[in-house]
C-alpha cells in the first residue's frame, strides 16, 4: 500500500497551529485556490519553507 497523503489544511494545522484561512492571510496566499485544489509555485515554495510537503 502507498503512503497516505495529508490534506494541506490538516498539514498546516499540525505544523503551524493555525487554520488554513489564517495561514493564507499571514503568508499572502490565495485561499480560494487551495479550496479548488490548485497550488501555485509561490504557495508551494512558502509551504515547503515552513516544512509542509506538497506534491
C-alpha positions as a Markdown table, in Angstrom:
| # | Residue | x | y | z |
|---|---|---|---|---|
| 1 | Unk | 0.0 | 0.0 | 0.0 |
| 2 | Unk | 1.1 | 3.5 | -0.7 |
| 3 | Unk | 1.9 | 6.4 | 1.6 |
| 4 | Unk | -1.1 | 8.3 | 2.9 |
| 5 | Unk | -1.4 | 11.9 | 1.7 |
| 6 | Unk | -2.2 | 14.5 | 4.3 |
| 7 | Unk | -4.6 | 17.3 | 3.1 |
| 8 | Unk | -2.9 | 20.7 | 3.0 |
| 9 | Unk | -5.3 | 22.2 | 5.6 |
| 10 | Unk | -4.6 | 19.4 | 8.1 |
| 11 | Unk | -0.8 | 19.6 | 7.5 |
| 12 | Unk | -0.9 | 23.4 | 8.1 |
| 13 | Unk | -2.9 | 22.9 | 11.3 |
| 14 | Unk | -0.4 | 20.3 | 12.6 |
| 15 | Unk | 2.8 | 22.2 | 11.7 |
| 16 | Unk | 1.8 | 25.8 | 12.3 |
| 17 | Unk | -1.1 | 25.7 | 14.8 |
| 18 | Unk | -3.1 | 28.0 | 12.5 |
| 19 | Unk | -6.1 | 27.1 | 10.4 |
| 20 | Unk | -5.7 | 27.4 | 6.6 |
| 21 | Unk | -7.6 | 30.7 | 6.3 |
| 22 | Unk | -5.3 | 32.5 | 8.9 |
| 23 | Unk | -2.2 | 30.9 | 7.4 |
| 24 | Unk | -3.0 | 32.1 | 3.9 |
| 25 | Unk | -3.8 | 35.6 | 5.2 |
| 26 | Unk | -0.4 | 35.8 | 7.1 |
| 27 | Unk | 1.6 | 34.4 | 4.1 |
| 28 | Unk | -0.3 | 36.3 | 1.4 |
| 29 | Unk | -1.6 | 33.2 | -0.4 |
| 30 | Unk | -4.9 | 32.6 | -2.1 |
| 31 | Unk | -7.3 | 30.7 | 0.0 |
| 32 | Unk | -9.7 | 30.1 | -2.9 |
| 33 | Unk | -7.1 | 28.4 | -5.0 |
| 34 | Unk | -6.4 | 25.9 | -2.1 |
| 35 | Unk | -10.1 | 25.1 | -1.9 |
| 36 | Unk | -10.1 | 24.5 | -5.7 |
| 37 | Unk | -7.1 | 22.2 | -5.4 |
| 38 | Unk | -4.6 | 24.4 | -7.1 |
| 39 | Unk | -1.2 | 25.1 | -5.5 |
| 40 | Unk | 0.9 | 27.8 | -7.2 |
| 41 | Unk | 4.7 | 27.8 | -7.4 |
| 42 | Unk | 4.7 | 30.7 | -4.8 |
| 43 | Unk | 2.4 | 28.8 | -2.5 |
| 44 | Unk | 4.5 | 25.6 | -2.9 |
| 45 | Unk | 7.7 | 27.5 | -2.1 |
| 46 | Unk | 6.1 | 29.0 | 1.1 |
| 47 | Unk | 4.7 | 25.7 | 2.3 |
| 48 | Unk | 8.0 | 23.9 | 1.8 |
| 49 | Unk | 9.9 | 26.6 | 3.6 |
| 50 | Unk | 7.6 | 26.1 | 6.6 |
| 51 | Unk | 8.2 | 22.3 | 6.5 |
| 52 | Unk | 4.9 | 21.2 | 4.8 |
| 53 | Unk | 5.3 | 18.7 | 2.0 |
| 54 | Unk | 3.3 | 19.2 | -1.1 |
| 55 | Unk | 3.0 | 17.1 | -4.3 |
